Amino acid sequence: MGRGDQGSSAGRWSVIPRVLCFLFRDDQVLLLRRSPAKKIFPGRYNGLGGHVEPGEDLRTAARREIVEEAGIPVETLRLAGLITVDTGASPGVLIAVFVGEASGEPAGSTPEGTLVWTPIARVLELPVVEDFPALWPRVLRFRETGEPFFLSYAYEAPDHLIIQEG
């Protein structure tokens, strides 16, 4: 396949790559409580992450996002799973989910929100983003077994997320 063939998207679904990171320390996970000023999921909890910049590989993007959002070093960072998101149009989204171990104290509040070390056992008591309850057990299973997961998200209606496991 030549270079010209790789850029052809006629009739193909394209995706925007993103990363999502869950950092653990003993029996805690670092979560970001999104700023109340955010348009999407204001005040809700999620892992750290964001867009992949041109020329970046997924792990480099994950490490960059962790430094930008938390300012702490990561001891290990492993690809835990991939999620394709059908937004109802092209492009969709491809989310690379990473799991890592860290020990430092995060920066605290940033324009993105507030970082909080949260007991693993209490995470689902928080107001989390909409896919979190389905994603969280898979993240924990990966942490224990090292077995990656593959999910596909689609919206049946604007507010009804359908999650399928591959």
Phi, psi and omega per residue, in radians:
M1 nan 2.150 3.134
G2 -1.415 2.908 -3.111
R3 -1.023 -0.682 3.130
G4 -1.097 -0.589 3.136
D5 -1.193 -0.539 -3.072
Q6 -1.215 -0.475 -3.094
G7 -1.541 -0.149 -3.101
S8 -1.241 2.164 -3.130
S9 -2.088 0.180 -3.121
A10 -1.010 2.062 3.104
G11 1.321 0.097 -3.120
R12 -1.901 2.649 3.074
W13 -1.450 2.300 3.087
S14 -1.978 2.766 -3.106
V15 -2.337 2.689 3.010
I16 -1.721 2.150 -3.130
P17 -1.377 2.426 3.085
R18 -2.402 2.858 3.069
V19 -2.202 2.609 3.092
L20 -2.396 2.211 -3.020
C21 -2.156 2.371 3.038
F22 -2.059 2.015 -3.137
L23 -1.813 2.299 -3.101
F24 -1.963 2.616 3.027
R25 -2.503 1.885 -3.085
D26 0.951 -2.071 -3.098
D27 -1.791 0.505 3.134
Q28 -2.228 2.748 3.047
V29 -2.231 2.504 3.123
L30 -1.517 2.086 3.123
L31 -2.082 2.685 3.079
L32 -1.864 2.092 3.001
R33 -1.543 1.919 -3.041
R34 -1.053 2.499 3.131
S35 -0.967 2.463 3.073
P36 -1.093 -0.306 3.140
A37 -1.441 -0.163 -3.120
K38 -1.177 2.476 3.139
K39 -1.247 -0.688 -3.109
I40 -1.832 2.227 3.116
F41 0.911 0.891 3.124
P42 -1.079 2.362 3.086
G43 1.287 0.039 -3.108
R44 -1.659 2.721 -3.094
Y45 -1.669 2.528 3.078
N46 -2.791 3.081 3.008
G47 -1.280 -3.036 3.116
L48 -1.629 2.691 3.075
G49 2.842 -2.985 -3.129
G50 2.921 -2.756 -3.084
H51 -1.341 2.705 2.989
V52 -1.620 2.242 -3.139
E53 -1.400 2.692 3.102
P54 -0.962 2.346 3.120
G55 1.484 -0.130 3.132
E56 -1.527 2.511 2.926
D57 -1.497 2.935 -3.027
L58 -1.098 -0.745 -3.109
R59 -1.193 -0.675 3.084
T60 -1.076 -0.739 3.105
A61 -1.086 -0.731 3.132
A62 -1.090 -0.810 3.128
R63 -1.093 -0.719 3.119
R64 -1.091 -0.806 -3.139
E65 -1.074 -0.673 3.130
I66 -1.124 -0.772 3.115
V67 -1.118 -0.784 -3.117
E68 -1.122 -0.732 -3.041
E69 -1.550 -0.561 -3.044
A70 -2.061 -0.470 -3.140
G71 1.174 0.490 3.138
I72 -2.134 2.600 3.089
P73 -1.293 2.604 3.124
V74 -1.928 2.214 -3.110
E75 -1.370 -0.762 3.070
T76 -2.373 2.643 3.095
L77 -2.640 2.003 -3.085
R78 -2.150 2.505 3.069
L79 -1.229 2.066 -3.074
A80 -1.705 -0.542 -3.094
G81 -3.062 2.962 3.106
L82 -2.225 2.434 3.117
I83 -2.220 2.198 2.987
T84 -1.728 2.394 -3.110
V85 -2.112 2.021 3.051
D86 -1.520 1.886 -3.095
T87 -1.472 -0.016 -3.089
G88 1.640 -0.078 3.109
A89 -2.631 2.990 3.062
S90 -1.843 2.326 0.167
P91 -1.488 2.737 2.967
G92 -1.620 -2.750 -3.129
V93 -2.313 2.459 2.992
L94 -2.044 2.080 -3.127
I95 -1.890 2.120 3.029
A96 -1.660 2.074 -3.091
V97 -1.718 2.191 -3.140
F98 -1.996 2.584 3.063
V99 -2.163 2.325 -3.118
G100 -2.493 3.031 3.076
E101 -2.063 2.373 3.129
A102 -2.529 2.799 -3.118
S103 -2.304 -0.204 -3.060
G104 -1.360 3.014 3.052
E105 -1.616 2.280 -3.109
P106 -1.245 2.944 -3.091
A107 -1.070 -0.388 -3.097
G108 1.747 -1.994 -3.129
S109 -1.700 2.458 3.083
T110 -2.350 3.039 3.065
P111 -1.030 -0.419 3.129
E112 -1.308 -0.541 -3.105
G113 2.678 -2.733 -3.096
T114 -2.010 2.303 3.139
L115 -1.598 2.346 -3.064
V116 -2.429 2.194 2.950
W117 -1.289 2.138 -3.021
T118 -2.128 2.342 3.060
P119 -1.013 2.290 -3.118
I120 -0.923 -0.722 -3.081
A121 -1.172 -0.268 -3.063
R122 -1.901 -0.012 -3.026
V123 -0.979 -0.806 -3.054
L124 -1.315 -0.016 3.011
E125 -1.443 -0.243 -3.100
L126 -1.493 2.778 3.012
P127 -1.331 1.700 -3.065
V128 -1.713 2.917 3.088
V129 -1.159 2.837 -2.916
E130 -1.061 -0.567 -3.108
D131 -1.570 -0.124 -3.022
F132 -1.001 -0.793 -3.118
P133 -1.038 -0.538 3.098
A134 -1.441 -0.594 -3.085
L135 -1.355 -0.689 -3.014
W136 -0.956 -0.846 3.128
P137 -1.072 -0.548 3.118
R138 -1.236 -0.659 3.077
V139 -1.100 -0.800 3.135
L140 -1.125 -0.694 3.116
R141 -1.109 -0.720 3.096
F142 -1.068 -0.738 -3.126
R143 -1.039 -0.603 -3.133
E144 -1.453 -0.716 -2.974
T145 -1.864 -0.410 -3.050
G146 1.350 0.118 3.141
E147 -1.492 2.088 -3.106
P148 -1.236 2.786 3.108
F149 -2.128 2.768 -3.136
F150 -2.401 2.122 -3.100
L151 -2.197 2.734 3.057
S152 -2.280 2.213 3.113
Y153 -1.923 2.505 3.006
A154 -2.620 2.714 3.122
Y155 -1.817 2.080 3.074
E156 -1.310 -0.595 3.046
A157 -2.499 2.938 -3.080
P158 -0.932 -0.497 -3.094
D159 -2.085 0.332 -3.118
H160 -2.186 1.717 -3.103
L161 -1.461 2.291 3.060
I162 -1.901 2.241 -3.131
I163 -2.051 2.213 3.097
Q164 -2.136 2.489 3.106
E165 -1.794 2.388 -3.112
G166 -1.614 nan nan
